[in-house]
């Protein structure tokens, strides 16, 4: 499965429901404390159910909603690239489409509701039959389904398989299903098994935080080998092999236990009869704990989480580069989502570029998606425009925009950095000036603006003082750094000129 979108409601700063489209690589940009990390952490809560990095609590409820007595957080994830078949009842295969568990777009949409930040209730939002004669079939037992078929004289080829009986009943009412958008509770009664089965198909989700406080017990999050263990143990062939090992060990243990109890029976039958061997099944074995101590350490056995920030990030960089190569060749690996907060942290510019390049390659591998947040203009410029989601807020309204409203009539990553990080750059200044000049708007732009003195040099060695506006002054200095006869413009002046040009372009009809 692959994430198509996420919706948040009443989660932290996201009060009104907001939908965010997710691609193979999605980078969230915006000012500090705008809500970038909240999206990544909402995913962690959704997928890892308080067993991951983030634990949901009452502080996650939107404060305005809480004041209005609305304390329900809702996180909705929509999935595409769904499995061709799925097992809901016992071992009988069916499809999500046949069970009417898909939304109107043909995708799987799972909602999790957290009342007062408590235990989640899980729903599937589906375009589902609502005719009283054939609704709620997923909640029906085998006996109840057979009764409907008998009472309505419905043809059914196999009355022992629930999926076949449901299909027969729905087919009988084909012209009057009364399909509607319905939230199906899959956490109670007979429908609980639906979500239990769906979970087996959901992607693994791994969140790497930039500001996580490291301790000896945190290696399972910060050490890439711990992440590798999760993926390796999730391999279908390896699961079968481990199950065989567990079964063989169980058999040997039972032989030892039975022999021991037989000898004890000779001495004291009452005690022997009161004892039974307790051996966990292979499904209950925690294989992750077996490899809990795996890590990468230095010559002096210093673990990663005790190294400097830059070293930890370099090792993470190498992990992603290795993963990119491995996952491209391993088509059968499970779906996984890597979420990384500020991958550029503590990294030199060149390392930032290499890391983004590695993430782009990794995102192209099958069954892999990358989510990241960044404050780095360098990182943004290494991405494609389609990867970027700009988070902004005007008053109480928050937006997460895939297509950024451009001041320029073409996608400009310099403009993205200006909007997201207030980055004022000479490159963006040149872009704006060049656009105004190309449109023939220079004279109207200069009209009415204050001027300043600029010492212009000529090829014959002569100079002349000209009165020009601030934007031209900066433009000349950018293109003629060899001229030492003028005071260098300040960052504030660069910002002022950029804003003047943006305001002018926006005002044009």
C-alpha distance (Angstrom), angle and dihedral (degrees) to the residues before:
residue distance angle dihedral
X1 . . .
X2 3.77 . .
X3 3.82 129.4 .
X4 3.80 111.7 -113.8
X5 3.81 100.0 174.2
X6 3.78 145.5 -18.8
X7 3.80 130.1 -143.5
X8 3.80 123.8 -158.9
X9 3.79 127.4 -166.3
X10 3.81 127.7 176.7
X11 3.80 90.3 -6.3
X12 3.80 110.7 138.0
X13 3.82 108.6 -62.8
X14 3.82 92.9 -3.2
X15 3.80 103.3 90.0
X16 3.80 103.7 155.4
X17 3.79 115.9 49.3
X18 3.78 111.0 -85.7
X19 3.80 125.4 -172.4
X20 3.79 122.8 -148.0
X21 3.80 122.4 -168.9
X22 3.80 114.3 -139.0
X23 3.80 126.4 -153.6
X24 3.78 135.4 -178.6
X25 3.80 88.0 -75.7
X26 3.78 120.1 17.3
X27 3.80 122.5 -179.7
X28 3.80 120.0 -166.4
X29 3.79 115.2 -150.9
X30 3.78 131.2 178.5
X31 3.78 143.6 109.6
X32 3.79 123.7 -53.8
X33 3.81 116.2 -70.3
X34 3.81 92.4 10.1
X35 3.82 94.9 125.2
X36 3.81 106.5 -91.0
X37 3.80 96.9 128.5
X38 3.80 91.1 42.3
X39 3.80 90.3 68.7
X40 3.81 92.8 52.3
X41 3.81 91.1 45.5
X42 3.81 92.4 48.3
X43 3.81 87.5 57.8
X44 3.81 90.0 50.8
X45 3.81 90.9 52.8
X46 3.81 90.7 47.1
X47 3.80 98.5 48.0
X48 3.80 102.9 30.8
X49 3.81 98.7 38.0
X50 3.81 98.8 -141.5
X51 3.80 90.8 -45.4
X52 3.78 94.9 94.5
X53 3.78 132.0 67.0
X54 3.83 96.2 -63.4
X55 3.80 126.3 58.5
X56 3.80 115.3 -162.9
X57 3.80 115.9 -126.8
X58 3.79 139.8 165.4
X59 3.81 92.4 -86.3
X60 3.81 87.1 68.2
X61 3.82 91.1 67.3
X62 3.80 112.3 99.8
X63 3.81 106.3 -102.5
X64 3.81 95.3 -139.2
X65 3.79 91.6 51.3
X66 3.78 91.0 46.9
X67 3.80 89.6 54.8
X68 3.80 87.1 54.5
X69 3.84 91.5 52.1
X70 3.80 91.9 -107.2
X71 3.79 105.5 129.5
X72 3.81 101.1 158.8
X73 3.80 118.0 115.8
X74 3.81 114.6 -159.5
X75 3.80 124.0 -164.4
X76 3.81 115.4 -178.3
X77 3.80 124.2 -173.6
X78 3.80 122.9 -170.4
X79 3.80 119.2 -155.5
X80 3.79 133.4 -159.7
X81 3.82 133.6 -179.8
X82 3.79 89.0 56.6
X83 3.82 126.9 -170.8
X84 3.80 115.9 -87.0
X85 3.79 90.6 -127.8
X86 3.79 137.1 12.4
X87 3.79 136.1 -166.0
X88 3.81 115.2 -129.8
X89 3.80 104.3 150.4
X90 3.79 115.3 47.5
X91 3.81 107.0 -63.0
X92 3.80 97.9 -30.1
X93 3.80 114.6 121.7
X94 3.79 123.2 -136.6
X95 3.80 136.1 150.9
X96 3.78 132.8 -107.2
X97 3.79 88.3 -123.9
X98 3.82 93.9 53.1
X99 3.82 89.5 49.3
X100 3.83 91.0 51.1
X101 3.82 90.1 -122.6
X102 3.81 96.3 135.2
X103 3.80 128.8 91.8
X104 3.80 123.9 -120.3
X105 3.80 90.9 -83.4
X106 3.79 91.5 56.0
X107 3.81 93.9 -108.1
X108 3.79 132.6 122.2
X109 3.81 111.3 -108.7
X110 3.81 118.5 -168.7
X111 3.82 121.8 -172.4
X112 3.77 124.9 -164.5
X113 3.79 117.8 -165.3
X114 3.79 121.6 -163.6
X115 3.79 112.2 -166.5
X116 3.80 108.9 -156.9
X117 3.83 87.3 -11.4
X118 3.79 90.1 -67.7
X119 3.79 133.4 128.5
X120 3.78 111.8 -28.1
X121 3.77 124.9 -112.4
X122 3.79 112.8 -149.3
X123 3.79 125.7 -144.4
X124 3.78 135.1 176.3
X125 3.80 111.3 -141.7
X126 3.79 104.4 -146.3
X127 3.77 142.5 163.2
X128 3.78 89.8 -115.3
X129 3.82 138.3 169.4
X130 3.80 111.7 -90.7
X131 3.81 99.6 177.0
X132 3.86 104.9 125.5
X133 3.81 88.3 -132.4
X134 3.80 93.9 61.5
X135 3.78 110.3 16.3
X136 3.79 127.6 111.1
X137 3.81 90.5 29.6
X138 3.79 90.3 142.7
X139 3.80 87.6 64.5
X140 3.79 93.4 51.7
X141 3.79 122.9 103.5
X142 3.79 123.1 -132.4
X143 3.81 90.0 -99.5
X144 3.80 92.7 50.7
X145 3.79 92.7 49.1
X146 3.82 91.8 49.9
X147 3.79 89.4 50.6
X148 3.83 91.8 54.7
X149 3.79 91.1 49.0
X150 3.80 91.9 49.4
X151 3.80 95.9 44.3
X152 3.81 93.7 48.3
X153 3.82 95.4 38.6
X154 3.78 91.2 -124.5
X155 3.78 118.9 174.6
X156 3.81 111.4 -119.5
X157 3.79 127.1 168.7
X158 3.80 95.8 -153.2
X159 3.81 125.0 23.4
X160 3.80 94.4 -176.5
X161 3.81 96.8 67.7
X162 3.82 116.7 71.4
X163 3.81 94.6 -155.3
X164 3.81 91.2 54.6
X165 3.81 91.8 48.5
X166 3.80 93.3 48.5
X167 3.81 90.1 50.4
X168 3.81 90.5 49.9
X169 3.81 93.0 50.7
X170 3.81 93.9 47.0
X171 3.79 90.4 46.5
X172 3.80 89.1 52.4
X173 3.83 89.6 56.8
X174 3.80 93.1 37.9
X175 3.81 95.0 134.1
X176 3.80 95.7 44.6
X177 3.80 106.6 38.1
X178 3.84 90.6 125.9
X179 3.81 92.3 -146.8
X180 3.81 113.1 -151.7
X181 3.79 138.1 164.7
X182 3.78 102.6 -91.7
X183 3.79 133.9 172.9
X184 3.80 107.1 -134.2
X185 3.80 113.8 -157.1
X186 3.79 106.4 -134.5
X187 3.80 98.2 177.0
X188 3.77 101.8 75.4
X189 3.78 139.9 54.2
X190 3.77 120.6 -12.3
X191 3.81 92.6 -20.0
X192 3.81 92.1 65.5
X193 3.78 89.7 85.7
X194 3.82 89.4 60.8
X195 3.79 94.1 67.7
X196 3.80 91.7 38.8
X197 3.79 87.1 59.4
X198 3.81 95.0 41.2
X199 3.79 90.7 55.0
X200 3.79 89.6 65.5
X201 3.81 88.8 64.5
X202 3.82 99.2 43.4
X203 3.82 118.8 105.6
X204 3.78 122.1 -100.3
X205 3.81 109.7 -109.8
X206 3.80 122.8 -150.9
X207 3.79 122.5 -176.9
X208 3.80 121.2 -162.2
X209 3.80 110.9 -167.7
X210 3.78 123.7 -154.0
X211 3.80 97.0 -149.2
X212 3.80 101.3 35.0
X213 3.78 112.9 141.5
X214 3.78 106.2 -120.2
X215 3.75 123.0 -136.6
X216 3.78 134.5 160.8
X217 3.80 90.2 -91.8
X218 3.79 95.3 53.7
X219 3.79 99.0 74.1
X220 3.80 91.1 102.8
X221 3.80 87.8 69.6
X222 3.79 103.7 32.0
X223 3.80 100.7 36.4
X224 3.82 112.7 79.2
X225 3.80 91.7 -149.8
X226 3.79 89.6 64.8
X227 3.80 88.5 54.7
X228 3.79 90.3 47.7
X229 3.81 90.2 54.3
X230 3.82 90.7 57.2
X231 3.77 92.1 52.4
X232 3.80 95.4 43.5
X233 3.80 93.1 50.0
X234 3.80 90.1 49.2
X235 3.80 91.4 62.2
X236 3.82 109.4 117.8
X237 3.82 95.4 -136.6
X238 3.80 92.1 47.9
X239 3.81 90.6 49.6
X240 3.81 89.2 57.2
X241 3.79 91.2 48.0
X242 3.81 92.9 49.0
X243 3.80 89.8 48.1
X244 3.79 89.1 54.9
X245 3.79 90.9 49.8
X246 3.81 90.8 48.9
X247 3.81 91.4 48.7
X248 3.81 92.0 49.5
X249 3.81 91.7 48.9
X250 3.81 90.0 46.9
X251 3.80 90.7 52.4
X252 3.81 92.4 50.1
X253 3.80 92.0 45.8
X254 3.79 91.8 51.4
X255 3.79 89.9 51.0
X256 3.81 90.0 53.0
X257 3.80 92.6 44.1
X258 3.80 93.5 48.2
X259 3.80 92.0 48.1
X260 3.79 90.1 50.0
X261 3.81 92.6 49.4
X262 3.79 91.2 47.3
X263 3.80 90.4 56.3
X264 3.79 90.3 44.8
X265 3.81 89.2 50.9
X266 3.78 89.4 59.8
X267 3.81 89.6 56.8
X268 3.80 102.2 35.2
X269 3.83 118.6 1.4
X270 3.83 93.7 -175.1
X271 3.80 93.4 59.1
X272 3.78 92.5 40.6
X273 3.81 92.3 53.1
X274 3.80 91.1 50.8
X275 3.81 93.7 57.5
X276 3.80 129.9 80.0
X277 3.80 130.7 176.6
X278 3.82 112.8 -109.7
X279 3.79 110.9 -153.5
X280 3.82 121.2 166.0
X281 3.79 117.6 -124.9
X282 3.79 119.8 -113.9
X283 3.83 90.1 -104.6
X284 3.82 90.4 59.9
X285 3.78 96.7 48.3
X286 3.81 114.3 110.7
X287 3.77 101.4 -138.6
X288 3.80 90.6 172.4
X289 3.80 89.1 67.5
X290 3.78 90.2 57.8
X291 3.81 89.2 63.7
X292 3.79 96.1 35.3
X293 3.79 93.9 120.5
X294 3.80 98.4 52.2
X295 3.79 112.3 122.2
X296 3.76 145.7 134.3
X297 3.81 112.5 -103.4
X298 3.80 137.6 171.9
X299 3.78 129.1 -110.2
X300 3.79 89.5 -80.9
X301 3.82 92.4 48.9
X302 3.79 91.9 -107.3
X303 3.84 106.4 160.9
X304 3.78 122.8 -130.6
X305 3.79 93.5 -108.1
X306 3.82 89.2 61.1
X307 3.79 94.9 52.0
X308 3.80 127.1 91.6
X309 3.80 120.9 -78.3
X310 3.77 93.4 -110.2
X311 3.82 93.2 51.8
X312 3.81 92.0 48.4
X313 3.77 90.9 52.2
X314 3.80 92.6 47.0
X315 3.80 89.8 53.9
X316 3.80 88.5 48.4
X317 3.80 88.6 50.8
X318 3.80 90.3 53.7
X319 3.81 90.4 47.2
X320 3.80 92.1 55.9
X321 3.79 92.7 45.9
X322 3.81 90.2 51.5
X323 3.81 90.7 45.3
X324 3.80 90.9 52.5
X325 3.80 91.1 57.2
X326 3.81 94.5 41.8
X327 3.80 97.8 47.3
X328 3.80 93.9 46.7
X329 3.81 88.3 60.8
X330 3.82 96.6 39.3
X331 3.79 105.1 68.3
X332 3.79 93.3 168.3
X333 3.81 95.1 60.8
X334 3.84 116.9 119.3
X335 3.80 122.7 -98.5
X336 3.77 111.8 -89.0
X337 3.80 136.8 -178.5
X338 3.80 118.8 -153.6
X339 3.81 113.1 -159.7
X340 3.79 116.5 -170.4
X341 3.77 127.4 -177.3
X342 3.80 113.6 -145.9
X343 3.82 99.7 -22.1
X344 3.80 88.3 -172.9
X345 3.83 92.2 67.4
X346 3.81 112.4 132.0
X347 3.80 92.0 -6.0
X348 3.78 131.5 129.6
X349 3.82 115.8 -119.5
X350 3.80 93.0 -102.9
X351 3.81 91.3 49.9
X352 3.80 89.3 51.5
X353 3.79 90.7 54.5
X354 3.81 92.5 48.0
X355 3.79 92.2 48.2
X356 3.81 93.2 51.5
X357 3.80 89.3 46.8
X358 3.82 90.1 52.5
X359 3.81 91.1 48.9
X360 3.81 91.2 50.1
X361 3.80 90.4 52.6
X362 3.80 91.6 46.1
X363 3.82 91.4 50.7
X364 3.79 89.4 58.6
X365 3.80 92.1 59.9
X366 3.79 117.5 101.7
X367 3.83 117.1 -91.1
X368 3.80 92.8 10.2
X369 3.80 132.8 118.7
X370 3.80 130.5 176.9
X371 3.80 126.6 -151.8
X372 3.77 121.2 -176.6
X373 3.77 143.8 163.9
X374 3.76 122.1 -146.7
X375 3.80 143.1 -179.4
X376 3.78 92.4 -172.9
X377 3.77 121.4 110.4
X378 3.80 86.9 -166.1
X379 3.81 90.6 58.2
X380 3.82 92.5 47.3
X381 3.79 91.9 54.3
X382 3.81 90.6 54.9
X383 3.82 90.8 57.7
X384 3.76 131.3 78.2
X385 3.77 117.9 -109.9
X386 3.83 91.3 -113.9
X387 3.82 91.2 61.5
X388 3.81 95.4 62.0
X389 3.81 128.1 95.1
X390 3.79 113.9 -174.7
X391 3.80 115.0 -152.9
X392 3.79 113.5 -156.1
X393 3.78 138.2 162.4
X394 3.78 131.2 -150.1
X395 3.77 111.3 -175.8
X396 3.79 107.5 -49.2
X397 3.80 93.5 -20.7
X398 3.79 119.4 97.4
X399 3.80 124.7 -167.7
X400 3.79 134.7 -169.9
X401 3.78 104.8 -162.7
X402 3.77 127.2 -165.1
X403 3.80 95.2 -175.9
X404 3.77 106.9 46.0
X405 3.82 116.3 -143.4
X406 3.78 100.2 -117.3
X407 3.77 127.3 -144.0
X408 3.78 83.0 -157.8
X409 3.81 120.3 56.4
X410 3.81 91.9 -119.9
X411 3.82 135.4 51.0
X412 3.80 109.0 -79.6
X413 3.80 120.6 -175.4
X414 3.80 88.0 -166.1
X415 3.79 87.0 60.6
X416 3.81 90.5 48.4
X417 3.79 90.0 55.1
X418 3.81 90.8 47.3
X419 3.81 92.1 51.7
X420 3.79 95.6 40.8
X421 3.78 103.1 38.2
X422 3.84 105.4 12.3
X423 3.80 85.8 -115.0
X424 3.79 109.2 171.6
X425 3.76 111.1 -161.8
X426 3.76 137.5 173.0
X427 3.83 88.0 -126.9
X428 3.80 92.0 59.8
X429 3.82 90.8 45.2
X430 3.82 89.1 54.0
X431 3.81 91.4 48.6
X432 3.81 93.2 52.7
X433 3.80 94.1 44.1
X434 3.80 91.6 46.6
X435 3.80 91.5 51.7
X436 3.83 93.4 49.7
X437 3.81 90.0 47.8
X438 3.83 93.2 47.6
X439 3.81 90.7 51.5
X440 3.82 91.3 52.2
X441 3.81 92.3 -116.8
X442 3.82 100.7 124.1
X443 3.80 96.9 104.3
X444 3.83 94.9 48.1
X445 3.80 88.8 45.5
X446 3.81 93.1 52.9
X447 3.79 94.5 45.4
X448 3.80 113.3 112.5
X449 3.82 96.6 2.3
X450 3.83 120.5 127.6
X451 3.80 117.6 -106.4
X452 3.79 135.6 -139.8
X453 3.79 135.1 -162.3
X454 3.80 119.3 -89.6
X455 3.82 124.7 -175.9
X456 3.79 107.0 -139.3
X457 3.81 120.2 -161.4
X458 3.79 124.2 -147.5
X459 3.80 128.8 -153.2
X460 3.83 91.9 -112.8
X461 3.81 89.3 60.5
X462 3.75 96.7 -102.0
X463 3.83 125.1 128.1
X464 3.77 135.7 -152.8
X465 3.77 132.9 -168.7
X466 3.81 113.2 -129.6
X467 3.78 131.4 -175.2
X468 3.80 109.6 -129.6
X469 3.78 136.8 158.2
X470 3.81 122.3 -98.7
X471 3.82 94.3 -101.8
X472 3.84 91.9 54.9
X473 3.82 90.4 45.0
X474 3.81 90.6 56.0
X475 3.81 92.1 42.1
X476 3.82 91.4 54.3
X477 3.79 93.1 47.5
X478 3.82 92.2 49.6
X479 3.82 91.7 51.6
X480 3.81 97.1 37.3
X481 3.81 107.9 40.4
X482 3.80 88.4 152.3
X483 3.83 89.7 73.1
X484 3.84 106.4 94.2
X485 3.80 96.4 178.5
X486 3.79 97.8 89.9
X487 3.79 134.4 67.2
X488 3.80 110.9 -106.7
X489 3.81 113.0 -108.1
X490 3.82 116.8 -111.8
X491 3.79 128.4 -123.2
X492 3.82 88.8 -109.8
X493 3.79 90.1 55.2
X494 3.81 90.9 48.7
X495 3.81 89.6 51.7
X496 3.81 91.9 47.0
X497 3.81 92.3 51.4
X498 3.82 92.7 47.7
X499 3.79 91.2 51.8
X500 3.81 91.7 47.3
X501 3.80 90.9 54.4
X502 3.82 92.8 44.6
X503 3.83 91.0 51.3
X504 3.80 90.9 48.6
X505 3.82 94.8 49.5
X506 3.80 91.5 46.9
X507 3.81 90.6 52.7
X508 3.80 93.6 55.8
X509 3.82 116.0 105.7
